[in-house]
Amino acid sequence: MIESQWIGPREGPTLVFLHEGLGSVGLWRDFPRKLADRTGLGAFVYSRAGYGKSDPAPLPRPVRYMHDEAELLPKILSDAGVKDPIFVGHSDGASIAIIHAGQGNGARALILEAPHVFTEESGLASIAKMRELYRTTDLREKLARWHANVDAAFDGWNGAWLNPEFRKWNLEEFLPRIPAPILIIQGKDDEYGTIKQVEAIERQAPDVQSLLLDACGHSPHRDQPEKTLDAMSAFIKTVV
């Protein structure tokens, strides 16, 4: 079973929300509804296997788990009846959208929040710090509010990223093959990725615009919701 939520109309261009590495339907909170209301489009939100209220995923997760999720995406969209997606991907979700679109699958546009296309030592250090916080603070309790299988959700994400083989992980080969327009929104204080991620996409994908936000970390839709909504809705109007 995959947890999912539909908001608004089920015909025409559809906002498809792809959550971060520890995200879920619930952790998007009211942002999908606000963006759907701003644009007049329908929105489809789902929790990948192992997250939220979805069924568990096998552990340990392989280094290529985002590739595997991208391969599942066409069936998920088909089952949901989504024919004309506009992807709104956050972190891992942004990377999944890049793989999906770069493999020749249809997408009207990509909105990428805090995307990753290669690993950075600073980001890996932040992920290692998260593992320590999960063991020593109330982080596990907080995440358990959003994930039915919280240990599997955390260990699946954290273990894959901290696998030594993950240092070789790289999605840049997909970027030149993405014909759809891309909007990147990146916080200047993002602890998991630097401006180098944005620059790599700008350099290699055909149609990219970017927004860098002050006083913003890894989650622009939470840290700077109004600026993020404004930027996303303005971009969507140019592609619909």
C-alpha atoms as an extended CHARMM CRD file, in Angstrom:
* protein
*
       240  EXT
         1         1  MET       CA              0.0000000000        0.0000000000        0.0000000000  PROA      1               0.0000000000
         2         2  ILE       CA              1.2270000000        3.4600000000       -0.9490000000  PROA      2               0.0000000000
         3         3  GLU       CA             -0.1060000000        6.4010000000        1.0500000000  PROA      3               0.0000000000
         4         4  SER       CA             -1.3540000000        9.1120000000       -1.2760000000  PROA      4               0.0000000000
         5         5  GLN       CA             -3.4790000000       12.2350000000       -1.4070000000  PROA      5               0.0000000000
         6         6  TRP       CA             -5.2680000000       14.0280000000       -4.2370000000  PROA      6               0.0000000000
         7         7  ILE       CA             -5.9780000000       17.7510000000       -4.0470000000  PROA      7               0.0000000000
         8         8  GLY       CA             -8.2110000000       19.5460000000       -6.5400000000  PROA      8               0.0000000000
         9         9  PRO       CA             -8.9760000000       18.5630000000      -10.1450000000  PROA      9               0.0000000000
        10        10  ARG       CA             -7.8070000000       15.2430000000      -11.5870000000  PROA      10              0.0000000000
        11        11  GLU       CA             -7.5910000000       16.3930000000      -15.1870000000  PROA      11              0.0000000000
        12        12  GLY       CA             -5.0230000000       18.4740000000      -17.0170000000  PROA      12              0.0000000000
        13        13  PRO       CA             -1.5350000000       19.3640000000      -15.7560000000  PROA      13              0.0000000000
        14        14  THR       CA             -0.9460000000       17.9320000000      -12.2800000000  PROA      14              0.0000000000
        15        15  LEU       CA              1.5130000000       18.9060000000       -9.5620000000  PROA      15              0.0000000000
        16        16  VAL       CA              3.2920000000       15.7310000000       -8.4160000000  PROA      16              0.0000000000
        17        17  PHE       CA              5.0450000000       16.1270000000       -5.0680000000  PROA      17              0.0000000000
        18        18  LEU       CA              8.1380000000       13.9790000000       -4.4560000000  PROA      18              0.0000000000
        19        19  HSD       CA              9.2830000000       14.2310000000       -0.8640000000  PROA      19              0.0000000000
        20        20  GLU       CA             12.7270000000       14.4530000000        0.7060000000  PROA      20              0.0000000000
        21        21  GLY       CA             14.7260000000       11.5640000000        2.1760000000  PROA      21              0.0000000000
        22        22  LEU       CA             12.8220000000       11.6300000000        5.4770000000  PROA      22              0.0000000000
        23        23  GLY       CA              9.6170000000       13.1240000000        4.1060000000  PROA      23              0.0000000000
        24        24  SER       CA              6.0580000000       11.8840000000        3.6290000000  PROA      24              0.0000000000
        25        25  VAL       CA              2.6050000000       13.0710000000        2.6370000000  PROA      25              0.0000000000
        26        26  GLY       CA              2.1040000000       14.5060000000        6.1130000000  PROA      26              0.0000000000
        27        27  LEU       CA              5.4290000000       16.2950000000        6.2860000000  PROA      27              0.0000000000
        28        28  TRP       CA              4.5290000000       18.4410000000        3.2730000000  PROA      28              0.0000000000
        29        29  ARG       CA              1.8190000000       19.7960000000        5.5930000000  PROA      29              0.0000000000
        30        30  ASP       CA             -0.3610000000       22.3690000000        3.8040000000  PROA      30              0.0000000000
        31        31  PHE       CA              2.1500000000       23.3910000000        1.1410000000  PROA      31              0.0000000000
        32        32  PRO       CA              0.7140000000       21.2090000000       -1.6870000000  PROA      32              0.0000000000
        33        33  ARG       CA             -2.7670000000       22.6170000000       -1.0820000000  PROA      33              0.0000000000
        34        34  LYS       CA             -1.4810000000       26.1870000000       -1.0740000000  PROA      34              0.0000000000
        35        35  LEU       CA              0.3640000000       25.7000000000       -4.3610000000  PROA      35              0.0000000000
        36        36  ALA       CA             -2.6400000000       23.9520000000       -5.8990000000  PROA      36              0.0000000000
        37        37  ASP       CA             -4.8700000000       26.8440000000       -4.8190000000  PROA      37              0.0000000000
        38        38  ARG       CA             -2.4410000000       29.4290000000       -6.2150000000  PROA      38              0.0000000000
        39        39  THR       CA             -2.2030000000       27.7180000000       -9.5990000000  PROA      39              0.0000000000
        40        40  GLY       CA             -5.6640000000       26.1740000000       -9.9600000000  PROA      40              0.0000000000
        41        41  LEU       CA             -4.0510000000       22.8060000000      -10.7150000000  PROA      41              0.0000000000
        42        42  GLY       CA             -4.6320000000       19.4360000000       -9.1510000000  PROA      42              0.0000000000
        43        43  ALA       CA             -1.9500000000       17.9300000000       -6.9360000000  PROA      43              0.0000000000
        44        44  PHE       CA             -0.9420000000       14.3260000000       -6.2940000000  PROA      44              0.0000000000
        45        45  VAL       CA              1.1300000000       13.6720000000       -3.1790000000  PROA      45              0.0000000000
        46        46  TYR       CA              2.4170000000       10.2650000000       -2.0970000000  PROA      46              0.0000000000
        47        47  SER       CA              4.7680000000        8.6430000000        0.3970000000  PROA      47              0.0000000000
        48        48  ARG       CA              7.3330000000        6.3040000000       -1.1120000000  PROA      48              0.0000000000
        49        49  ALA       CA              7.5940000000        2.7710000000        0.2790000000  PROA      49              0.0000000000
        50        50  GLY       CA              9.1050000000        2.8740000000        3.7510000000  PROA      50              0.0000000000
        51        51  TYR       CA              7.8430000000        6.3770000000        4.5390000000  PROA      51              0.0000000000
        52        52  GLY       CA              4.7360000000        7.8460000000        6.1000000000  PROA      52              0.0000000000
        53        53  LYS       CA              1.9240000000        5.2950000000        6.1850000000  PROA      53              0.0000000000
        54        54  SER       CA              3.1420000000        3.3830000000        3.1280000000  PROA      54              0.0000000000
        55        55  ASP       CA              4.2370000000       -0.2350000000        3.3420000000  PROA      55              0.0000000000
        56        56  PRO       CA              7.8210000000       -0.8910000000        4.4650000000  PROA      56              0.0000000000
        57        57  ALA       CA             10.6630000000       -1.1150000000        1.9670000000  PROA      57              0.0000000000
        58        58  PRO       CA             13.3560000000       -3.8250000000        2.0390000000  PROA      58              0.0000000000
        59        59  LEU       CA             16.5050000000       -2.9260000000        3.9660000000  PROA      59              0.0000000000
        60        60  PRO       CA             19.2930000000       -2.1030000000        3.5610000000  PROA      60              0.0000000000
        61        61  ARG       CA             18.5040000000        0.3100000000        0.7690000000  PROA      61              0.0000000000
        62        62  PRO       CA             20.9380000000        0.0880000000       -2.1370000000  PROA      62              0.0000000000
        63        63  VAL       CA             23.0980000000        3.0350000000       -3.1760000000  PROA      63              0.0000000000
        64        64  ARG       CA             20.9480000000        3.3200000000       -6.3100000000  PROA      64              0.0000000000
        65        65  TYR       CA             17.6590000000        3.5210000000       -4.4140000000  PROA      65              0.0000000000
        66        66  MET       CA             16.7200000000        6.8310000000       -6.0690000000  PROA      66              0.0000000000
        67        67  HSD       CA             17.1920000000        5.2130000000       -9.4830000000  PROA      67              0.0000000000
        68        68  ASP       CA             14.9030000000        2.4040000000       -8.3260000000  PROA      68              0.0000000000
        69        69  GLU       CA             12.2800000000        4.9220000000       -7.1900000000  PROA      69              0.0000000000
        70        70  ALA       CA             12.4760000000        6.6900000000      -10.5660000000  PROA      70              0.0000000000
        71        71  GLU       CA             11.8340000000        3.3750000000      -12.3080000000  PROA      71              0.0000000000
        72        72  LEU       CA              8.6840000000        2.8930000000      -10.2050000000  PROA      72              0.0000000000
        73        73  LEU       CA              7.4020000000        6.3930000000      -10.8960000000  PROA      73              0.0000000000
        74        74  PRO       CA              5.7220000000        5.7520000000      -14.2940000000  PROA      74              0.0000000000
        75        75  LYS       CA              3.5420000000        2.9970000000      -12.7680000000  PROA      75              0.0000000000
        76        76  ILE       CA              2.6620000000        5.1600000000       -9.7690000000  PROA      76              0.0000000000
        77        77  LEU       CA              1.6150000000        7.9900000000      -12.0800000000  PROA      77              0.0000000000
        78        78  SER       CA             -0.3330000000        5.6320000000      -14.3120000000  PROA      78              0.0000000000
        79        79  ASP       CA             -2.1670000000        4.0530000000      -11.3750000000  PROA      79              0.0000000000
        80        80  ALA       CA             -3.0070000000        7.5310000000      -10.0590000000  PROA      80              0.0000000000
        81        81  GLY       CA             -4.2240000000        8.7040000000      -13.4620000000  PROA      81              0.0000000000
        82        82  VAL       CA             -1.6040000000       11.4430000000      -13.7970000000  PROA      82              0.0000000000
        83        83  LYS       CA             -0.9090000000       12.0410000000      -17.5030000000  PROA      83              0.0000000000
        84        84  ASP       CA              0.6720000000       15.5090000000      -17.5250000000  PROA      84              0.0000000000
        85        85  PRO       CA              2.9840000000       15.8870000000      -14.5030000000  PROA      85              0.0000000000
        86        86  ILE       CA              4.7340000000       18.9520000000      -13.1930000000  PROA      86              0.0000000000
        87        87  PHE       CA              7.1540000000       17.5670000000      -10.6200000000  PROA      87              0.0000000000
        88        88  VAL       CA              7.7510000000       19.3740000000       -7.3440000000  PROA      88              0.0000000000
        89        89  GLY       CA             10.6990000000       17.4530000000       -5.9020000000  PROA      89              0.0000000000
        90        90  HSD       CA             12.4650000000       18.1660000000       -2.6280000000  PROA      90              0.0000000000
        91        91  SER       CA             16.0190000000       16.8570000000       -1.9880000000  PROA      91              0.0000000000
        92        92  ASP       CA             15.8390000000       13.0990000000       -2.7390000000  PROA      92              0.0000000000
        93        93  GLY       CA             12.5520000000       13.7840000000       -4.5090000000  PROA      93              0.0000000000
        94        94  ALA       CA             14.2510000000       16.3490000000       -6.7430000000  PROA      94              0.0000000000
        95        95  SER       CA             16.9200000000       13.8050000000       -7.6220000000  PROA      95              0.0000000000
        96        96  ILE       CA             14.2500000000       11.2190000000       -8.4640000000  PROA      96              0.0000000000
        97        97  ALA       CA             12.5710000000       13.7540000000      -10.7640000000  PROA      97              0.0000000000
        98        98  ILE       CA             15.9050000000       14.3890000000      -12.5120000000  PROA      98              0.0000000000
        99        99  ILE       CA             16.4570000000       10.6700000000      -13.1410000000  PROA      99              0.0000000000
       100       100  HSD       CA             12.8770000000       10.1820000000      -14.3430000000  PROA      100             0.0000000000
       101       101  ALA       CA             12.9570000000       13.1150000000      -16.7750000000  PROA      101             0.0000000000
       102       102  GLY       CA             16.5090000000       12.3440000000      -17.8950000000  PROA      102             0.0000000000
       103       103  GLN       CA             15.4710000000        8.8250000000      -18.8890000000  PROA      103             0.0000000000
       104       104  GLY       CA             13.0850000000       10.2100000000      -21.4920000000  PROA      104             0.0000000000
       105       105  ASN       CA              9.8960000000       10.0300000000      -19.4660000000  PROA      105             0.0000000000
       106       106  GLY       CA              7.3810000000       12.7920000000      -19.9490000000  PROA      106             0.0000000000
       107       107  ALA       CA              7.3070000000       15.8500000000      -17.7220000000  PROA      107             0.0000000000
       108       108  ARG       CA              5.8730000000       19.2620000000      -18.4610000000  PROA      108             0.0000000000
       109       109  ALA       CA              8.3020000000       20.9020000000      -16.0110000000  PROA      109             0.0000000000
       110       110  LEU       CA             10.4990000000       20.2280000000      -12.9780000000  PROA      110             0.0000000000
       111       111  ILE       CA             10.5910000000       22.2810000000       -9.7960000000  PROA      111             0.0000000000
       112       112  LEU       CA             13.6220000000       21.2140000000       -7.7830000000  PROA      112             0.0000000000
       113       113  GLU       CA             13.9970000000       22.2050000000       -4.1390000000  PROA      113             0.0000000000
       114       114  ALA       CA             17.4920000000       21.6020000000       -2.7830000000  PROA      114             0.0000000000
       115       115  PRO       CA             18.3950000000       19.0490000000       -5.4900000000  PROA      115             0.0000000000
       116       116  HSD       CA             21.3890000000       16.6950000000       -5.3390000000  PROA      116             0.0000000000
       117       117  VAL       CA             23.2330000000       15.5590000000       -8.4660000000  PROA      117             0.0000000000
       118       118  PHE       CA             26.4650000000       14.4410000000       -6.7720000000  PROA      118             0.0000000000
       119       119  THR       CA             27.7610000000       13.9490000000       -3.2540000000  PROA      119             0.0000000000
       120       120  GLU       CA             29.6070000000       16.5900000000       -1.2660000000  PROA      120             0.0000000000
       121       121  GLU       CA             31.6710000000       15.9740000000        1.8550000000  PROA      121             0.0000000000
       122       122  SER       CA             29.8650000000       18.7450000000        3.7310000000  PROA      122             0.0000000000
       123       123  GLY       CA             26.5080000000       17.1220000000        2.9870000000  PROA      123             0.0000000000
       124       124  LEU       CA             27.7120000000       13.6990000000        4.0660000000  PROA      124             0.0000000000
       125       125  ALA       CA             28.9840000000       15.2210000000        7.3100000000  PROA      125             0.0000000000
       126       126  SER       CA             25.5170000000       16.6680000000        7.9750000000  PROA      126             0.0000000000
       127       127  ILE       CA             23.9390000000       13.2650000000        7.3210000000  PROA      127             0.0000000000
       128       128  ALA       CA             26.4010000000       11.6160000000        9.7250000000  PROA      128             0.0000000000
       129       129  LYS       CA             25.4540000000       14.2270000000       12.3120000000  PROA      129             0.0000000000
       130       130  MET       CA             21.7990000000       13.3390000000       11.8200000000  PROA      130             0.0000000000
       131       131  ARG       CA             22.5850000000        9.7250000000       12.6830000000  PROA      131             0.0000000000
       132       132  GLU       CA             24.0870000000       10.8420000000       15.9920000000  PROA      132             0.0000000000
       133       133  LEU       CA             21.1040000000       13.1020000000       16.7250000000  PROA      133             0.0000000000
       134       134  TYR       CA             18.7330000000       10.2320000000       15.9670000000  PROA      134             0.0000000000
       135       135  ARG       CA             20.5070000000        8.1240000000       18.5820000000  PROA      135             0.0000000000
       136       136  THR       CA             20.9320000000       10.7450000000       21.3030000000  PROA      136             0.0000000000
       137       137  THR       CA             18.0440000000       13.2530000000       21.0830000000  PROA      137             0.0000000000
       138       138  ASP       CA             14.2720000000       13.2730000000       20.6250000000  PROA      138             0.0000000000
       139       139  LEU       CA             14.6360000000       13.3040000000       16.8370000000  PROA      139             0.0000000000
       140       140  ARG       CA             13.3820000000        9.7120000000       16.6040000000  PROA      140             0.0000000000
       141       141  GLU       CA             10.2660000000       10.6180000000       18.5910000000  PROA      141             0.0000000000
       142       142  LYS       CA              9.5640000000       13.6070000000       16.3380000000  PROA      142             0.0000000000
       143       143  LEU       CA              9.9530000000       11.5670000000       13.1560000000  PROA      143             0.0000000000
       144       144  ALA       CA              7.7580000000        8.7880000000       14.5610000000  PROA      144             0.0000000000
       145       145  ARG       CA              4.8000000000       11.1790000000       14.3530000000  PROA      145             0.0000000000
       146       146  TRP       CA              5.1100000000       11.0400000000       10.5710000000  PROA      146             0.0000000000
       147       147  HSD       CA              6.3940000000        7.5200000000        9.8330000000  PROA      147             0.0000000000
       148       148  ALA       CA              4.6820000000        4.2710000000       10.8020000000  PROA      148             0.0000000000
       149       149  ASN       CA              8.0430000000        2.4560000000       10.5230000000  PROA      149             0.0000000000
       150       150  VAL       CA             10.3430000000        5.2000000000       11.7430000000  PROA      150             0.0000000000
       151       151  ASP       CA             13.5270000000        3.1550000000       12.2230000000  PROA      151             0.0000000000
       152       152  ALA       CA             13.2300000000        1.6470000000        8.7570000000  PROA      152             0.0000000000
       153       153  ALA       CA             12.5860000000        5.0910000000        7.2490000000  PROA      153             0.0000000000
       154       154  PHE       CA             15.6010000000        6.6320000000        8.9350000000  PROA      154             0.0000000000
       155       155  ASP       CA             18.0090000000        3.7250000000        8.5110000000  PROA      155             0.0000000000
       156       156  GLY       CA             17.0540000000        3.2430000000        4.8700000000  PROA      156             0.0000000000
       157       157  TRP       CA             17.9090000000        6.8410000000        4.0220000000  PROA      157             0.0000000000
       158       158  ASN       CA             20.8240000000        7.3890000000        6.3710000000  PROA      158             0.0000000000
       159       159  GLY       CA             22.4630000000        4.0290000000        5.7510000000  PROA      159             0.0000000000
       160       160  ALA       CA             22.4480000000        4.4280000000        1.9750000000  PROA      160             0.0000000000
       161       161  TRP       CA             23.9580000000        7.9150000000        2.0480000000  PROA      161             0.0000000000
       162       162  LEU       CA             26.6710000000        6.8660000000        4.5000000000  PROA      162             0.0000000000
       163       163  ASN       CA             27.5970000000        3.7710000000        2.5080000000  PROA      163             0.0000000000
       164       164  PRO       CA             31.1810000000        4.4210000000        1.2730000000  PROA      164             0.0000000000
       165       165  GLU       CA             30.0390000000        3.5330000000       -2.2470000000  PROA      165             0.0000000000
       166       166  PHE       CA             27.6690000000        6.4950000000       -2.2060000000  PROA      166             0.0000000000
       167       167  ARG       CA             30.6010000000        8.8630000000       -2.7410000000  PROA      167             0.0000000000
       168       168  LYS       CA             30.5640000000        7.7210000000       -6.3910000000  PROA      168             0.0000000000
       169       169  TRP       CA             26.8550000000        8.5480000000       -6.7970000000  PROA      169             0.0000000000
       170       170  ASN       CA             26.3030000000       11.0600000000       -9.6130000000  PROA      170             0.0000000000
       171       171  LEU       CA             23.3140000000       12.1050000000      -11.7410000000  PROA      171             0.0000000000
       172       172  GLU       CA             24.9780000000       14.5790000000      -14.0950000000  PROA      172             0.0000000000
       173       173  GLU       CA             24.6080000000       12.2330000000      -17.0680000000  PROA      173             0.0000000000
       174       174  PHE       CA             20.8350000000       12.8180000000      -16.9710000000  PROA      174             0.0000000000
       175       175  LEU       CA             20.9270000000       16.6170000000      -17.0640000000  PROA      175             0.0000000000
       176       176  PRO       CA             21.5410000000       17.2170000000      -20.8080000000  PROA      176             0.0000000000
       177       177  ARG       CA             18.6630000000       14.8530000000      -21.6120000000  PROA      177             0.0000000000
       178       178  ILE       CA             15.9780000000       16.8480000000      -19.7680000000  PROA      178             0.0000000000
       179       179  PRO       CA             14.0140000000       18.8850000000      -22.3360000000  PROA      179             0.0000000000
       180       180  ALA       CA             11.5260000000       20.2110000000      -19.7910000000  PROA      180             0.0000000000
       181       181  PRO       CA             12.0540000000       23.6360000000      -18.1770000000  PROA      181             0.0000000000
       182       182  ILE       CA             13.5090000000       23.5340000000      -14.6700000000  PROA      182             0.0000000000
       183       183  LEU       CA             13.1550000000       25.8530000000      -11.6800000000  PROA      183             0.0000000000
       184       184  ILE       CA             15.6650000000       25.3690000000       -8.8640000000  PROA      184             0.0000000000
       185       185  ILE       CA             15.0270000000       26.8350000000       -5.4060000000  PROA      185             0.0000000000
       186       186  GLN       CA             17.9750000000       26.5850000000       -3.0410000000  PROA      186             0.0000000000
       187       187  GLY       CA             18.5280000000       27.9680000000        0.4440000000  PROA      187             0.0000000000
       188       188  LYS       CA             21.8310000000       29.7490000000        0.9210000000  PROA      188             0.0000000000
       189       189  ASP       CA             22.1850000000       28.0660000000        4.3260000000  PROA      189             0.0000000000
       190       190  ASP       CA             21.4100000000       24.5370000000        3.0930000000  PROA      190             0.0000000000
       191       191  GLU       CA             23.4070000000       22.1550000000        5.2810000000  PROA      191             0.0000000000
       192       192  TYR       CA             23.0880000000       19.2410000000        2.8340000000  PROA      192             0.0000000000
       193       193  GLY       CA             24.1280000000       20.8370000000       -0.4500000000  PROA      193             0.0000000000
       194       194  THR       CA             26.0070000000       23.8700000000       -1.7410000000  PROA      194             0.0000000000
       195       195  ILE       CA             25.6200000000       26.2150000000       -4.6920000000  PROA      195             0.0000000000
       196       196  LYS       CA             27.7370000000       23.7310000000       -6.6600000000  PROA      196             0.0000000000
       197       197  GLN       CA             24.6300000000       21.5640000000       -7.0720000000  PROA      197             0.0000000000
       198       198  VAL       CA             22.7470000000       24.4650000000       -8.6500000000  PROA      198             0.0000000000
       199       199  GLU       CA             25.6750000000       25.4100000000      -10.8740000000  PROA      199             0.0000000000
       200       200  ALA       CA             26.0180000000       21.8470000000      -12.1780000000  PROA      200             0.0000000000
       201       201  ILE       CA             22.3650000000       21.7700000000      -13.2430000000  PROA      201             0.0000000000
       202       202  GLU       CA             22.5330000000       25.2640000000      -14.7660000000  PROA      202             0.0000000000
       203       203  ARG       CA             25.6220000000       24.2790000000      -16.7290000000  PROA      203             0.0000000000
       204       204  GLN       CA             24.3210000000       21.0060000000      -18.1300000000  PROA      204             0.0000000000
       205       205  ALA       CA             20.5120000000       21.1110000000      -18.4350000000  PROA      205             0.0000000000
       206       206  PRO       CA             19.0660000000       23.0220000000      -21.4130000000  PROA      206             0.0000000000
       207       207  ASP       CA             16.4300000000       25.2350000000      -19.7330000000  PROA      207             0.0000000000
       208       208  VAL       CA             17.0760000000       26.2780000000      -16.1340000000  PROA      208             0.0000000000
       209       209  GLN       CA             16.2430000000       29.1950000000      -13.8900000000  PROA      209             0.0000000000
       210       210  SER       CA             17.3050000000       29.4360000000      -10.2630000000  PROA      210             0.0000000000
       211       211  LEU       CA             16.3510000000       31.2080000000       -7.0700000000  PROA      211             0.0000000000
       212       212  LEU       CA             18.7000000000       31.4080000000       -4.0850000000  PROA      212             0.0000000000
       213       213  LEU       CA             17.0270000000       32.3490000000       -0.8170000000  PROA      213             0.0000000000
       214       214  ASP       CA             18.5690000000       34.1280000000        2.1650000000  PROA      214             0.0000000000
       215       215  ALA       CA             17.8350000000       32.8950000000        5.6900000000  PROA      215             0.0000000000
       216       216  CYS       CA             16.8920000000       29.5200000000        4.2460000000  PROA      216             0.0000000000
       217       217  GLY       CA             18.1840000000       26.0190000000        4.8580000000  PROA      217             0.0000000000
       218       218  HSD       CA             17.3910000000       22.7030000000        3.2220000000  PROA      218             0.0000000000
       219       219  SER       CA             13.6100000000       23.1920000000        3.0460000000  PROA      219             0.0000000000
       220       220  PRO       CA             12.5960000000       26.3910000000        1.2350000000  PROA      220             0.0000000000
       221       221  HSD       CA              8.8950000000       25.5230000000        1.4060000000  PROA      221             0.0000000000
       222       222  ARG       CA              9.1700000000       25.5000000000        5.2130000000  PROA      222             0.0000000000
       223       223  ASP       CA             11.8400000000       28.1640000000        5.7950000000  PROA      223             0.0000000000
       224       224  GLN       CA             10.6040000000       30.7120000000        3.2310000000  PROA      224             0.0000000000
       225       225  PRO       CA              7.0920000000       29.5600000000        2.3020000000  PROA      225             0.0000000000
       226       226  GLU       CA              5.7600000000       32.7670000000        0.7400000000  PROA      226             0.0000000000
       227       227  LYS       CA              8.8110000000       33.3930000000       -1.4430000000  PROA      227             0.0000000000
       228       228  THR       CA              8.8000000000       29.7380000000       -2.4540000000  PROA      228             0.0000000000
       229       229  LEU       CA              5.0820000000       29.7960000000       -3.3050000000  PROA      229             0.0000000000
       230       230  ASP       CA              5.5120000000       33.0160000000       -5.2910000000  PROA      230             0.0000000000
       231       231  ALA       CA              8.4180000000       31.6130000000       -7.3000000000  PROA      231             0.0000000000
       232       232  MET       CA              6.7840000000       28.2560000000       -7.9720000000  PROA      232             0.0000000000
       233       233  SER       CA              3.4110000000       29.6870000000       -8.9760000000  PROA      233             0.0000000000
       234       234  ALA       CA              5.0150000000       32.2750000000      -11.2850000000  PROA      234             0.0000000000
       235       235  PHE       CA              7.0960000000       29.5380000000      -12.9520000000  PROA      235             0.0000000000
       236       236  ILE       CA              4.0850000000       27.2600000000      -13.3340000000  PROA      236             0.0000000000
       237       237  LYS       CA              2.1490000000       30.0160000000      -15.1080000000  PROA      237             0.0000000000
       238       238  THR       CA              4.8830000000       30.0880000000      -17.7650000000  PROA      238             0.0000000000
       239       239  VAL       CA              4.5310000000       26.3720000000      -18.5240000000  PROA      239             0.0000000000
       240       240  VAL       CA              0.7510000000       25.9140000000      -18.3240000000  PROA      240             0.0000000000
